Amino acid sequence: MTKQLQKEVIRSRLEEHSYISDAAVTMSLFLALQLDKPLLIEGPAGVGKTEIAKVLAKLLDTQPIRLQCYEGIDVSQAIYEWNYQHQLMFLKLREKVSGRAESVDEEKLYSEKFLLRRPILQSISTEKQSVLLIDEIDRSDEAFESYLLEVLSDWQVTIPEIGTIHARTKPAVVLTSNSTRELSDALRRRCMYLHIDYPEYEKELSIIKAKVPDIDEQLVRQICAFMKELRDQDLRKTPGVAESLDWARSLAAMHIRDLDRELVSSTLGLVLKDWRDQRDVGLSLSELLEKTGVKSNL
């Protein structure tokens, strides 16, 4: 009964922060928090993966610490780096005070006061539990994944010059992936796994209403119907919920109450981010609008 109550609290708190959840999302968050396991979220771009970490930080009343992954990312950007400028200033100051160059103990030169804490080390060094968002982990390489294993398994970071730094508090870790490459089995084993796909019509309807509360009821239904038809097309870059929200906010700001062919054609740049997709959809726009139930005004 207690666990069920906790899951209900998570679900209701997500909705309080305008995140329309479902059973899989709620259960994954609940288990990840209960078991102190990282949550790996995979799915296409723009479906709300990163938003889960942001809302989780609000639930835990803390700020998310974000590590944006990219090709070539390494320890110095992700975990720690030595502040070489401050070390050099320290050496120069010692020389100026003594009037001559003198040797400095390595322990003084490589101490925590010269340590730059990057997102991963920062997340395990806070007094209060933090939320560590490792965004688009699939953009990094397998060598970088191996750096993460020590943190995700033992909640510690080993720095050769000063030893092992253990976590003061275990962060709640959320990793996101757009599935641009296959992640290693070692990383997957250490995580709770959640896959998020494009939402069904009713869920997207609820999401847009929650995020754009002043939108016209008929307009939001037309937007969701059109997006559903659009995602069934053979597109190079399928639009996600993020694009639906951008479109809805823009149309609501213009006080639009009803879609038509001219309006859709002139605002496709908010939804489709590839010129070839815009061209192809433009050629079949009347048919798509007819399936959506929108008058093409031809």
N, C-alpha and C positions, 0 to 999 in steps of 0.2 A: 504493500500500500504506500509506504514511504517513497519507494523508487518511482512508482507511478505518479505520485504527487510532484516529485522533483522533475519528471519529464514534462508534466503539465505546466509547471512553473517556467521551464525553458521555452516551451511552445508559446505560452502567453506573453512572456517577456520579448520573444522575437517579434510577435505581432505588435506589441507596444512600440517597437522601434521600426515598424512598417516593413518587417521582413516576413513575407508570406511563406510559412514553412510547410512541411508535410511530415509524415511519420518517419521517413528515412532520415531526413535532416535532423529532426528532433532527437531520434534515437542515437544517431552518430555523435552528435554533440554531447549527449548525456553520457554515453559510454567512454568517449575520449576523455572527458573530465573525470569520470569515476576511476578510470584505469590509468590516468596520467599518460595517455598515449597520444602521439601526434595524429592529427586528422589530415589524411591526404584526400584532396577533392579534385577529381578529374572531370573534364567535360569541355564542350566547345566554348570559345570566347564569348563573353557577354551574357552569361546565364546566371551570374550572381555568386560566383565562387569566392571572390575577394570580399564581397559584401558580408559573407558569413563571419569572417575574421573580425571585420570592423564592428559588427553587431555583438559578437562574442566579447569584445573588449568593453563594450557598453554594459553588457550583462555582468561582467566582473568588475565594473567601475575602474577601469584602467585604460591607458593609452596603448594602441597597438604599436609594436616595433616592427617596421617593415623592411624586409630584405628583397629588393627587386633583382631577380636573377637575369643573367645575360650570358652570351657566349664568351668564355674566357674569364669569368669571375673566379677569384681565388681567395685564399685565406685573408690577404690584406684588406680586401673589400668586405668580406663577410664576417670574419671572426675577430681579428686583431691586427694591429700594426704598431710599430715603434715610432714615436714622435721624434724623428731624426733631427728636426730643427731645434727642438728643446734640448735634446741631448748635446747638440753642438754648442748651443748657448751656454749650457751648464759647464762644458769643458772650457769655453772661452772665458767664462766668469772665474772659474778656478785659476786659470792661468793669469788673469788680470790681478786677482787678489794676491796671489803668491809671487807674481813677477816672473815666473818661469813656468815652462811646461812641466807638468807632473802627471804621473800615472794615476788613473782612477780605478778603483775596484770595480769589477764587472757587475757586482751586486748593486752598486750605487747607480751605475749607468743603465742597467737593465732592471729597473724596479717599477712598481705599478704606477708611480707618478709620471713616468714617461710612456705609459701604455695607452694607446688609443683603442677604445672599446668599440668595435663595429657591432652591427645589430645582434649577431648570435651571442657574443660575449656579454653585451649589454643586457640581453634578455635574461641571462642566468645570474646577473650581478645585482639585480634590483631587490630591495627589501620586500616589496609587495609583488605578488604574482603578476607577471606581464603576459601579454598575448604576442607571440612571435609569428608574424606572417612571412612565410618564405614563398614569394609570389613567382609563378611560372618557373618552377624548378626544372621543367623539361627543357628550358633554354640553356641551362648549364650542361656540363659534361659529366661523365661517370667519375672522373677524378675528383670533382668537387663533391659529388654525392658521398664519396668515401670520407671526406672531411666531416660530413654531417653525422656519420654513424656513431662516433664517440659521444656527441652531444645527445642524440636521440636515444641512445642506449643507456648511458651512464650519467647524463646530465652534468658533464664536465668538459673542460677544454684544457688540453695540455700545451703549454708554451715552453719550448726547450730551455729558454734562459732563466725562467723562474719556477717551472714545475707545473703542477696540475691545479687548476682553479675549479673548485666544486661549486655547484649551483647553490645560491642562498635560498632561492625558491625555484621550483620547477615551473617553467613557463608553459602556458597552454599554446601548443604549436599547431598552426594550420599551414599546410603546404598546398599550393594549387598547381595544376598542370593542364595545359591545353592539348595534351597528347601529341605534341609534335615529334616526340621520340619516345621509345619505350624506356621506362624507368627500371632501375636494377631491382632484382628480387630482394636483395639485402635491405634496400630502403623500404620497399613495400611491406616486408615482414614486420618492420618496426612501427607500422602505422595502422590506424583504423582507416578503412577505405570507404569513400562515398563518391558515387557518380551522379552528376547533375546534367540533365539533358534540357533541350528546349522545352518550355512549359506547355502544357495543354491549354486549350482555349480558356477554360474557366479559371485556371490558376493565373494565367497572364492577365486576365480581366481583373482579378483581385489585386494583383501586384500594381497595375497601373492606377486603379482606384485608390490604393493606399498611398502611392507616391505622388499622384496628381489628383488630389481630392476635389478640385474645382472643375474637373473635366466633365463635359456633357455625356450623359449616359449613352445616347445613341452613337456619339462619336467614338467612345472607347470600345463599344462593341464592334463597330466597323473596323477600327484599327486592329483589334485582336483577330478578327476574321480574315482581314487582308494579310496580316503577318503569318497566319497559319497557312494560307494558300502560297505565300511567297516562299516559305521554308520548304515547300514540296517541290519547288523548282530546282533545276540543276544549276546551282550558283557556285561561283568561285569563293565568295565570302558570305556565308549565310548570316543574316542579321540575328543578333541575340536580343535579350530583354533590354539591354542597355540602349540599343537603337530604338526599340519600341517606346521606351521612356523619353528619349530625346524627342522623338516625333510627337508623342502625346503632349509633352510640355510645350513644344513650339506651337502646335495647333490650338492648345488651350489658351496660350498667351495671345493668340490672334482671335480668340472668341469664336472659333470655328465650331459649328454644330453638326456638320454633315460633310462627308467626303464627296468629291467628284473627280472626274478624270483629270481636269486641268490642275486641280490642287495637288493630287497625288503625283502627277508628272513633275510639277515644279518643286516638290519637296522630297523627291526620291534620294537626294544627296544626304539626307539625314538617316536614311535606312540602308541604302546600298553604297558600299565604299569601294567599289570597283567599277570602272567605266564600262567594261564589257558586260557586267551584270546589269547596269543601268540601261545599256543599249538593248540587251535581250529582253529584259522585262518591259521596256518601253514598247517593243514590237507586239507583245502579247498583253498589254495593260488592259485593254477593253475586256478581254476574256477573263482575266483575273478579277477585275472589278465586278463582272457579271456573276462569277462564282461567289464573290463576297457579298453580293446583294446590293452593290452600290451602282447607281446610275452612271453610265459612262458619259452622258451629256453629248453624244455625237449626233 
